[in-house]
Amino acid sequence: MYSEKVLDHFQNPRNVGEIENPDGVGQAGNPKCGDIMKIYLRVEDDIITDIKFKTFGCASAIASSSMATELVKGRSIDEAWDLTNSAVAEALDGLPPIKMHCSVLAEEAIHAAINDYRKRKGLPVIEGKEYDHDHGHATEVD
């Protein structure tokens, strides 16, 4: 059911924990399945130098959080914003269709953390996507 990468990131998650005095914090949750994801950012010169997560959820939620942090660490804020749930799922060698919403939560939590960072810097928030948690995908905001 799960790929080796999903199992690896679930059993040995990367970047778990909190950052003291973070530059940005974002949270996403799906009440339907009970998954809650919190992302903490440290940013220097517009580059994500450190990122941590705390996730309460299933194996797919933890693996998605872990992989998402790996994919954006060391990248610019703009590059990190471009991370999609599809890229997270692909990097994990796929997720079962019923678990794709977990990758959406990772994307949403990173977007929330980036927008929190932008607010703290006095910058306008970036309009994002509306998330359809019942169907596990995101749609662009008009």
C-alpha positions as CSV (number, residue, x, y, z in Angstrom):
1,M,0.0,0.0,0.0
2,Y,2.8,2.5,0.9
3,S,6.0,3.1,-1.0
4,E,9.4,2.5,0.6
5,K,9.9,6.3,0.7
6,V,6.6,6.9,2.5
7,L,7.6,4.2,5.1
8,D,11.1,5.7,5.4
9,H,9.8,9.3,6.0
10,F,7.2,7.9,8.5
11,Q,9.6,5.8,10.4
12,N,12.5,8.2,10.2
13,P,10.9,11.7,9.7
14,R,13.3,14.5,8.9
15,N,13.1,18.0,10.5
16,V,10.7,17.1,13.3
17,G,10.3,19.6,16.1
18,E,9.8,23.3,16.7
19,I,12.0,26.3,16.0
20,E,12.4,28.8,18.9
21,N,11.4,32.3,17.8
22,P,10.5,31.2,14.2
23,D,10.3,33.7,11.4
24,G,7.0,32.1,10.3
25,V,4.6,29.5,11.5
26,G,1.8,27.8,9.6
27,Q,-0.8,25.3,10.5
28,A,-3.2,23.2,8.4
29,G,-5.7,20.6,9.5
30,N,-8.3,18.3,8.1
31,P,-11.0,17.7,10.7
32,K,-12.4,14.9,8.5
33,C,-9.4,12.6,9.1
34,G,-8.0,14.3,12.2
35,D,-4.6,15.3,10.7
36,I,-3.0,18.5,11.9
37,M,0.2,19.9,10.5
38,K,2.3,22.7,11.9
39,I,5.3,24.1,10.1
40,Y,8.0,26.4,11.6
41,L,10.4,28.5,9.3
42,R,13.7,30.2,9.9
43,V,14.5,32.6,7.0
44,E,17.7,34.5,6.2
45,D,18.0,36.7,3.1
46,D,14.7,35.3,1.8
47,I,16.1,31.7,2.0
48,I,14.6,29.0,4.2
49,T,17.6,28.1,6.3
50,D,15.7,25.8,8.7
51,I,12.3,24.3,8.8
52,K,10.7,22.0,11.3
53,F,7.3,20.4,11.6
54,K,5.0,18.8,14.2
55,T,2.2,16.6,12.8
56,F,-0.6,14.7,14.5
57,G,-1.8,12.3,12.0
58,C,-1.4,9.1,10.0
59,A,1.7,7.7,8.3
60,S,0.9,9.6,5.1
61,A,0.6,12.9,6.9
62,I,3.9,12.5,8.7
63,A,5.7,11.3,5.6
64,S,4.2,14.3,3.6
65,S,5.3,16.7,6.3
66,S,8.8,15.3,6.3
67,M,9.2,15.2,2.6
68,A,7.8,18.7,2.1
69,T,10.3,20.1,4.6
70,E,13.1,18.4,2.7
71,L,11.9,19.8,-0.6
72,V,11.9,23.5,0.5
73,K,14.8,23.6,2.9
74,G,17.5,25.8,1.4
75,R,15.2,27.3,-1.2
76,S,13.9,30.8,-1.6
77,I,10.5,31.8,-0.2
78,D,9.3,32.1,-3.8
79,E,10.6,28.7,-4.7
80,A,9.0,27.2,-1.6
81,W,5.7,28.8,-2.4
82,D,5.7,27.0,-5.7
83,L,5.8,23.6,-4.0
84,T,2.7,21.6,-4.9
85,N,1.0,18.7,-3.2
86,S,1.6,16.7,-6.4
87,A,5.4,17.3,-6.1
88,V,5.3,16.1,-2.5
89,A,3.4,12.9,-3.5
90,E,5.7,12.3,-6.5
91,A,8.8,12.7,-4.3
92,L,7.3,10.0,-2.0
93,D,6.8,7.7,-5.0
94,G,3.1,8.2,-4.7
95,L,0.4,8.1,-2.1
96,P,-2.8,6.0,-2.1
97,P,-5.6,8.1,-3.6
98,I,-7.5,8.1,-0.3
99,K,-4.4,9.7,1.3
100,M,-3.6,12.4,-1.2
101,H,-5.2,15.0,1.1
102,C,-2.1,14.6,3.3
103,S,0.1,16.1,0.6
104,V,-2.4,19.0,0.3
105,L,-2.1,19.7,4.0
106,A,1.7,19.9,3.6
107,E,1.4,22.4,0.8
108,E,-1.2,24.4,2.7
109,A,0.9,24.5,6.0
110,I,3.9,25.7,4.1
111,H,1.8,28.4,2.4
112,A,0.5,29.4,5.8
113,A,4.0,29.6,7.3
114,I,5.2,31.7,4.3
115,N,2.3,34.1,4.6
116,D,2.9,34.4,8.4
117,Y,6.6,35.2,7.6
118,R,5.4,37.8,5.0
119,K,3.0,39.4,7.6
120,R,5.8,39.6,10.2
121,K,8.0,41.4,7.6
122,G,5.2,43.9,6.7
123,L,4.7,42.3,3.3
124,P,1.4,41.5,1.7
125,V,0.2,37.9,1.9
126,I,0.2,35.9,-1.3
127,E,-3.2,34.8,-2.5
128,G,-3.1,31.1,-2.6
129,K,-5.4,28.3,-3.4
130,E,-8.7,27.1,-1.9
131,Y,-8.3,23.6,-0.6
132,D,-10.9,20.9,-1.2
133,H,-10.1,18.6,1.7
134,D,-13.0,16.3,0.9
135,H,-11.5,15.4,-2.5
136,G,-7.8,15.9,-1.6
137,H,-6.9,18.6,-4.1
138,A,-6.5,22.4,-4.3
139,T,-8.0,24.9,-6.6
140,E,-6.8,28.3,-7.6
141,V,-8.6,31.3,-5.9
142,D,-10.3,33.6,-8.4
